[in-house]
């Protein structure tokens, strides 16, 4: 795994890319444009809406963390196994790993036995099965899942940390490890480094299309998961 380098030149979202200059768009541009609508739909789901408004009960929040833990527990060992793949190595930063922080949050918010207390939703079962299949047969497509998860964690996750901490009245440093990547400056540097790594990827055209399609599939699985979690959340009232 690589250590985040010293501050780099930031790859701004609003820069003029290849697609705007008449050339073939880069993979990062294609990922951004082809998943934008799905990303917005996921953010506007009822479950995420409750979380963003600070109106989520601890039990529902722990259910989400438990399902995310299962996803990362499948994704991260697969990324580690294929870290030398040229389409994955530029995205490989040890500071990104979230399985451990999620476990720490669940231990803090629920205590021992959280894996049995909260069910894996059908969408999570499907998601984990998909990651395992890619691990065995198409590891290059894991880049799509790295993109969907880690850039989200580094971006919107920083706002969610404040919302979760305040709405659940958590003591400082407890229950929000999932969103912590070091200091604010370190988090910005890590996000820049990840975006620069993404810009380095130069897959063949067919592989690029497959990665973009896989990213869309990841967002669709997330939306399915949020629907299932929302259904359980409503049933609890």
C-alpha positions in Angstrom: 0.0 0.0 0.0 1.2 3.5 -0.7 1.5 6.3 1.8 -0.2 9.6 0.8 2.4 11.9 -0.8 3.0 15.5 0.0 0.3 17.9 -1.2 -0.4 17.7 -4.9 -1.9 19.9 -7.5 -5.7 19.4 -7.0 -7.7 17.8 -9.8 -10.7 20.0 -9.7 -14.1 18.6 -10.7 -14.8 21.6 -12.8 -11.7 21.4 -15.0 -11.9 21.2 -18.8 -11.5 17.5 -19.6 -10.8 15.5 -22.7 -14.5 15.2 -23.4 -14.9 19.0 -23.6 -12.0 19.4 -26.0 -13.3 17.0 -28.5 -11.2 14.0 -27.5 -12.3 10.8 -25.9 -13.3 11.4 -22.3 -11.1 10.0 -19.6 -12.3 7.2 -17.4 -12.7 9.6 -14.4 -14.9 11.9 -16.6 -17.0 9.0 -17.8 -17.5 7.7 -14.3 -18.6 11.1 -13.1 -21.0 11.9 -15.9 -22.4 8.4 -16.3 -23.2 7.9 -12.6 -24.3 11.5 -11.7 -28.0 10.8 -12.0 -27.8 7.6 -10.0 -25.7 9.3 -7.4 -28.3 12.0 -7.0 -31.1 9.4 -6.7 -29.1 7.5 -4.0 -28.6 10.7 -2.0 -32.3 11.6 -2.2 -33.5 8.2 -1.0 -35.8 8.2 2.1 -33.2 6.5 4.2 -30.4 8.9 3.3 -32.8 11.8 3.7 -33.5 10.7 7.3 -29.7 10.4 8.0 -28.9 13.8 6.4 -31.7 15.5 8.4 -30.4 14.0 11.7 -33.6 12.1 12.3 -32.2 8.5 12.3 -32.4 6.3 15.3 -29.3 4.6 16.5 -30.7 1.2 15.7 -31.3 2.1 12.0 -27.9 3.7 11.8 -26.2 0.6 13.2 -28.1 -1.5 10.6 -26.6 0.6 7.9 -23.1 0.3 9.3 -23.4 -3.4 9.7 -24.3 -3.8 6.0 -21.5 -1.5 4.9 -19.1 -3.5 7.0 -20.0 -6.6 5.1 -19.4 -4.8 1.8 -16.0 -3.5 2.9 -15.1 -6.9 4.4 -15.5 -8.3 0.8 -14.1 -5.4 -1.1 -11.0 -4.6 0.8 -9.3 -8.1 0.8 -10.1 -8.3 -2.9 -8.4 -5.0 -3.5 -5.4 -6.1 -1.5 -5.1 -9.4 -3.4 -5.0 -7.5 -6.7 -3.1 -4.4 -5.6 -0.5 -4.9 -8.3 -3.1 -4.7 -11.1 -2.4 -1.5 -13.1 -6.0 -0.5 -12.9 -6.0 -0.8 -9.1 -2.6 0.1 -7.9 -3.0 3.8 -8.5 -6.1 3.7 -6.2 -4.4 1.7 -3.4 -4.0 3.7 -0.2 -3.9 2.1 3.2 -5.6 5.1 4.7 -8.8 4.4 2.8 -9.5 1.1 4.4 -12.9 1.2 6.3 -13.5 -2.3 7.6 -11.7 -1.6 10.8 -13.3 1.8 11.5 -16.7 0.4 10.8 -16.1 -2.4 13.3 -14.9 0.1 15.9 -18.1 2.2 15.4 -20.4 -0.8 15.7 -18.6 -1.8 18.9 -19.0 1.7 20.3 -22.6 2.2 19.2 -24.0 -1.3 19.8 -21.5 -3.4 21.6 -20.6 -7.0 21.2 -22.9 -9.1 19.0 -23.7 -6.5 16.4 -23.1 -9.0 13.6 -26.0 -11.1 14.9 -28.2 -8.3 16.0 -28.4 -6.7 12.5 -29.3 -8.7 9.4 -27.5 -8.5 6.1 -30.0 -7.2 3.7 -30.7 -9.0 0.4 -29.0 -6.2 -1.5 -25.9 -6.6 0.6 -25.9 -10.4 0.0 -26.0 -9.6 -3.7 -23.3 -7.0 -3.4 -20.9 -9.3 -1.6 -21.6 -12.1 -4.1 -20.8 -9.7 -6.9 -17.5 -8.5 -5.3 -16.5 -12.1 -4.8 -17.2 -12.9 -8.4 -15.1 -10.0 -9.6 -12.3 -11.0 -7.2 -12.1 -14.3 -9.0 -12.7 -13.4 -12.6 -12.6 -9.7 -13.3 -10.6 -7.9 -10.7 -10.1 -4.8 -12.8 -13.8 -4.0 -12.4 -13.2 -3.6 -8.6 -11.9 -0.1 -9.6 -15.6 0.8 -10.0 -16.5 -0.2 -6.5 -13.4 1.6 -5.1 -14.5 4.7 -6.9 -18.1 4.6 -5.7 -17.2 3.8 -2.0 -14.1 5.7 -1.3 -14.8 9.0 -3.0 -18.1 9.1 -1.3 -16.4 8.4 2.0 -13.9 11.2 1.4 -16.6 13.7 0.2 -20.1 13.5 1.7 -18.9 11.4 4.5 -17.2 14.4 6.1 -20.5 16.1 6.4 -22.2 13.0 7.7 -19.6 12.7 10.6 -20.9 16.0 12.0 -24.5 15.1 11.5 -24.1 11.7 13.2 -22.1 13.1 16.1 -24.6 15.9 16.8 -27.9 14.1 16.2 -26.8 11.1 18.4 -25.1 13.2 21.0 -21.9 11.1 20.7 -18.9 11.8 22.9 -15.9 13.2 21.0 -14.0 10.5 19.1 -16.6 7.8 19.6 -18.9 6.2 16.9 -17.6 8.2 13.9 -14.4 6.4 13.0 -15.9 5.5 9.6 -15.7 9.1 8.5 -12.2 9.8 9.9 -9.1 9.9 7.6 -6.9 12.1 9.8 -6.9 15.9 10.0 -8.8 18.0 7.6 -5.7 18.7 5.6 -4.8 15.0 5.5 -8.3 14.2 4.2 -8.0 16.8 1.5 -4.6 15.4 0.5 -5.9 11.9 0.4 -8.9 12.8 -1.8 -6.5 14.7 -4.2 -4.2 11.7 -4.3 -7.0 9.4 -5.1 -8.3 11.6 -7.9 -4.8 11.8 -9.4 -4.6 8.0 -9.2 -7.9 7.8 -11.0 -6.6 10.1 -13.7 -3.7 7.7 -14.2 -5.9 4.8 -15.2 -5.9 4.2 -19.0 -7.9 1.0 -19.6 -8.8 -0.2 -23.1 -12.1 1.2 -24.4 -14.1 -2.0 -23.7 -12.7 -2.2 -20.2 -13.5 1.4 -19.5 -17.1 0.9 -20.6 -17.2 -2.2 -18.3 -15.9 -0.2 -15.3 -18.5 2.5 -15.9 -21.3 0.0 -16.2 -20.0 -1.6 -13.0 -20.1 1.7 -11.1 -23.7 2.2 -12.2 -24.4 -1.3 -10.9 -22.8 -0.4 -7.6 -25.1 2.7 -7.2 -28.1 0.6 -8.1 -27.2 -1.9 -5.4 -26.8 0.9 -2.9 -30.2 2.3 -3.7 -31.7 -1.2 -3.3 -29.9 -1.4 0.1 -31.2 2.0 1.2 -34.8 0.9 0.2 -34.5 -2.2 2.3 -33.1 -0.4 5.3 -35.8 2.2 5.0 -38.5 -0.5 5.0 -37.0 -2.0 8.2 -36.7 1.5 9.7 -40.4 2.2 9.1 -41.4 -1.3 10.4 -39.7 -0.5 13.7 -42.1 2.3 14.4 
